[in-house]
Amino acid sequence: MPAAEFARSLRARDQLVGYWIALDAPAATERIARVGYDYLVVDVQHGLIGHVGMLNALMAIDAAGGAQGLVRVAANEPSGIGHALDAGAAGVIVPLVDTAEDAAAAVEATRYPPRGRRSYGPMRSGLRIGPRPADADESTVVIAMIETPQGLANVREICATPGLDAVYVGPADLCLAVGGAHPGDPAVAAEFESAVDEIQRAAAEAGIAAGFHVSDGEAAPPRLAQGYTFASVSCDLVHLEAIAAHHLTAARR
């Protein structure tokens, strides 16, 4: 779907399913983008992708048609957010948002004056969203990750931030935030699920979307049924290793 339609769908809290890209492999990214996902997230924070790799991944997603390309930026700062958007991202996922002030700063970096402080340099993005800043603002989504103790404590204030389109759960860091010794620590399963419920309720009360990162496709429907409105499935690197191991086991059997 076009960027503007994707933005409207996400803001309307329609159910969307995406995929996570960690590898700098544009040809593979293009193939995945043709599968039918609503969006692909290019991970610049923890993925093995630099600026040129991010640009190539976004071009590959656009070449495939259909899916929109989002970028998880490395940090909540205007330069990296601007680079991602100028490279053609339909939106950004911003990590480590602790307060409503952090969320407001992320929104400001994605919006042109007078709504924000995004610098005008459309480059690739201008090829598909037009030269008017207001059009770009309406076609660009900004999503805040809730993954720290501070972010969890302030989740309602974060969700109420004007211009914020969604919040997003990174389960590994959220597990650590509620006291887990490691991601997926069963000792804090109850605390983790309580936090997950709280984030979903806060987003619903504010009328914004809520996303969840899931380990595989089977894990997505329960989170969507819980009230999360979009889910991103695992990542290319994890699946490449898993399918290679599966075929090795089959071959040796």
PyMOL commands that set and color helices and strands:
alter all, ss='L'
color gray80, all
select helices_A, chain A and resi 3-11+26-33+51-64+78-86+100-110+126-129+133-139+149-153+155-159+171-177+186-206+217-226+236-252
alter helices_A, ss='H'
color red, helices_A
select strands_A, chain A and resi 16-21+39-43+68-72+91-94+141-146+166-169+209-214+230-233
alter strands_A, ss='S'
color yellow, strands_A
deselect
rebuild
show_as cartoon
